């Protein structure tokens, strides 16, 4: 965590944009310093910074280049892996705290992750498939929440009519 804080601090002050900075931000968001009050929790700030740096680096766009070497192939996979992790963290923290995700649910890289996990011989066995399955699960959850909170006439957006309403449950 000290290394993550150091990377994030340098990136914030100097403006460096590297995959390691995105990873530092999502680690700091995932494992925040304990806070006495919810208002003092900085998870959302770190997540927002991580998303902003990732988008500035175009991690949300698919890699279309042909890898020049094994190292380049691994770096390309690491970029996608970082984006999927930050995408998942956005949805996970959002569902935990009752907030909407900041990243669009129809993100191209996330919605094509079912193809990505086996796209290279350098994918991490048993990890990348898990990451992509978790991405798919969180996309379904996010889609469901978008339907539940789809009423523009309600202050919170809660949809009280239709198949997704919370009052129309069958016992």
C-alpha positions as CSV (number, residue, x, y, z in Angstrom):
1,X,0.0,0.0,0.0
2,X,2.9,2.3,0.6
3,X,4.1,1.8,-3.0
4,X,0.5,2.4,-4.3
5,X,0.2,5.6,-2.3
6,X,3.7,6.7,-3.5
7,X,2.8,6.0,-7.2
8,X,-0.6,7.7,-6.9
9,X,1.0,10.8,-5.2
10,X,3.7,11.2,-7.8
11,X,1.2,10.8,-10.6
12,X,-1.1,13.4,-9.1
13,X,1.7,15.9,-8.6
14,X,3.7,15.2,-11.8
15,X,0.9,14.1,-14.1
16,X,2.5,10.8,-15.2
17,X,0.0,8.4,-16.8
18,X,1.0,4.8,-16.6
19,X,-0.9,1.5,-16.1
20,X,0.8,1.2,-12.7
21,X,-0.8,4.5,-11.6
22,X,-4.2,3.2,-12.5
23,X,-3.4,0.0,-10.6
24,X,-2.3,2.1,-7.6
25,X,-5.5,4.0,-7.6
26,X,-7.7,0.9,-7.7
27,X,-5.7,-0.7,-5.0
28,X,-6.1,2.4,-2.8
29,X,-9.8,2.3,-3.6
30,X,-10.1,-1.4,-2.8
31,X,-8.0,-1.2,0.4
32,X,-8.6,2.3,1.8
33,X,-7.2,3.6,5.0
34,X,-9.8,2.9,7.7
35,X,-12.1,5.9,8.4
36,X,-14.2,6.5,11.5
37,X,-17.1,8.0,9.4
38,X,-18.3,7.1,6.0
39,X,-17.9,10.8,4.9
40,X,-14.1,10.5,5.6
41,X,-13.7,7.4,3.3
42,X,-11.7,8.3,0.2
43,X,-12.5,5.2,-1.9
44,X,-14.6,7.1,-4.3
45,X,-12.0,9.8,-4.8
46,X,-9.3,7.2,-5.6
47,X,-11.7,5.3,-7.9
48,X,-12.6,8.5,-9.8
49,X,-8.9,9.4,-10.2
50,X,-8.2,5.8,-11.5
51,X,-11.0,6.0,-14.0
52,X,-9.9,9.4,-15.2
53,X,-6.2,8.3,-15.7
54,X,-7.4,5.1,-17.4
55,X,-9.6,7.0,-19.8
56,X,-6.8,9.5,-20.5
57,X,-4.6,6.6,-21.4
58,X,-7.4,5.1,-23.6
59,X,-7.5,1.9,-21.7
60,X,-11.2,1.8,-22.5
61,X,-10.4,1.3,-26.2
62,X,-9.5,-2.2,-27.5
63,X,-5.9,-3.0,-28.4
64,X,-5.7,-3.2,-32.1
65,X,-2.0,-3.3,-32.5
66,X,-0.1,-6.5,-33.3
67,X,2.3,-7.3,-30.4
68,X,6.0,-6.8,-31.4
69,X,7.3,-9.1,-28.8
70,X,6.3,-11.2,-25.7
71,X,6.9,-8.1,-23.5
72,X,4.7,-5.9,-25.7
73,X,2.0,-8.6,-25.7
74,X,2.1,-8.8,-21.9
75,X,1.9,-5.0,-21.6
76,X,-1.1,-4.9,-23.9
77,X,-2.8,-7.6,-21.8
78,X,-1.9,-5.7,-18.6
79,X,-3.6,-2.5,-20.0
80,X,-6.8,-4.4,-20.7
81,X,-6.6,-6.2,-17.3
82,X,-6.3,-2.8,-15.5
83,X,-9.3,-1.5,-17.4
84,X,-11.4,-4.5,-16.5
85,X,-10.4,-4.3,-12.9
86,X,-11.3,-0.6,-12.7
87,X,-14.6,-1.3,-14.5
88,X,-15.4,-4.0,-12.0
89,X,-14.5,-1.9,-9.0
90,X,-16.7,0.9,-10.3
91,X,-19.7,-1.5,-10.4
92,X,-18.8,-3.2,-7.1
93,X,-18.4,-0.1,-5.1
94,X,-21.5,1.4,-6.7
95,X,-23.6,-1.5,-5.7
96,X,-22.2,-1.6,-2.2
97,X,-22.9,2.1,-1.6
98,X,-26.1,2.4,-3.7
99,X,-24.5,4.6,-6.3
100,X,-24.7,4.5,-10.1
101,X,-21.5,3.3,-11.9
102,X,-19.5,6.0,-13.6
103,X,-18.4,3.9,-16.5
104,X,-21.1,3.1,-19.1
105,X,-22.4,-0.5,-18.9
106,X,-22.0,-0.9,-22.7
107,X,-18.3,-0.3,-22.6
108,X,-16.7,-2.0,-25.6
109,X,-13.8,-3.7,-23.8
110,X,-16.0,-4.9,-20.9
111,X,-18.7,-6.2,-23.2
112,X,-16.2,-8.1,-25.3
113,X,-14.2,-9.5,-22.4
114,X,-15.7,-13.0,-23.0
115,X,-13.4,-13.1,-26.1
116,X,-10.4,-11.4,-24.4
117,X,-9.6,-13.9,-21.6
118,X,-8.3,-16.5,-24.2
119,X,-7.1,-14.1,-26.8
120,X,-3.4,-14.6,-26.2
121,X,-1.0,-17.3,-25.1
122,X,0.2,-14.9,-22.4
123,X,-3.2,-14.5,-20.7
124,X,-3.0,-15.5,-17.0
125,X,-4.5,-19.0,-16.7
126,X,-7.4,-19.2,-14.2
127,X,-7.2,-15.5,-13.4
128,X,-8.3,-13.8,-16.6
129,X,-11.3,-16.1,-17.1
130,X,-12.3,-15.2,-13.5
131,X,-11.9,-11.5,-14.2
132,X,-14.0,-11.7,-17.3
133,X,-16.7,-13.8,-15.6
134,X,-16.9,-11.2,-12.8
135,X,-17.1,-8.5,-15.4
136,X,-20.1,-10.3,-17.0
137,X,-21.8,-10.8,-13.7
138,X,-21.4,-7.1,-12.7
139,X,-22.7,-6.0,-16.1
140,X,-25.9,-8.0,-15.5
141,X,-26.3,-6.5,-12.1
142,X,-25.7,-3.0,-13.4
143,X,-28.2,-3.6,-16.2
144,X,-30.8,-4.8,-13.7
145,X,-30.2,-1.7,-11.4
146,X,-30.6,0.6,-14.4
147,X,-34.0,-0.9,-15.1
148,X,-35.1,-0.8,-11.5
149,X,-34.1,2.9,-11.3
150,X,-35.4,3.9,-14.7
151,X,-38.4,6.2,-13.8
152,X,-37.6,9.8,-14.7
153,X,-40.8,10.9,-12.8
154,X,-39.6,9.6,-9.4
155,X,-37.0,11.6,-7.4
156,X,-34.7,8.6,-6.9
157,X,-35.6,7.1,-10.3
158,X,-37.2,4.0,-8.6
159,X,-39.5,2.3,-11.1
160,X,-42.6,1.1,-9.1
161,X,-44.4,-0.4,-12.1
162,X,-43.4,-3.2,-14.6
163,X,-41.6,-6.5,-14.3
164,X,-38.6,-5.0,-12.4
165,X,-40.4,-3.1,-9.7
166,X,-39.8,-4.0,-6.1
167,X,-43.5,-4.1,-5.1
168,X,-44.5,-6.7,-7.8
169,X,-42.7,-9.6,-6.2
170,X,-44.3,-13.1,-6.2
171,X,-44.2,-15.1,-2.9
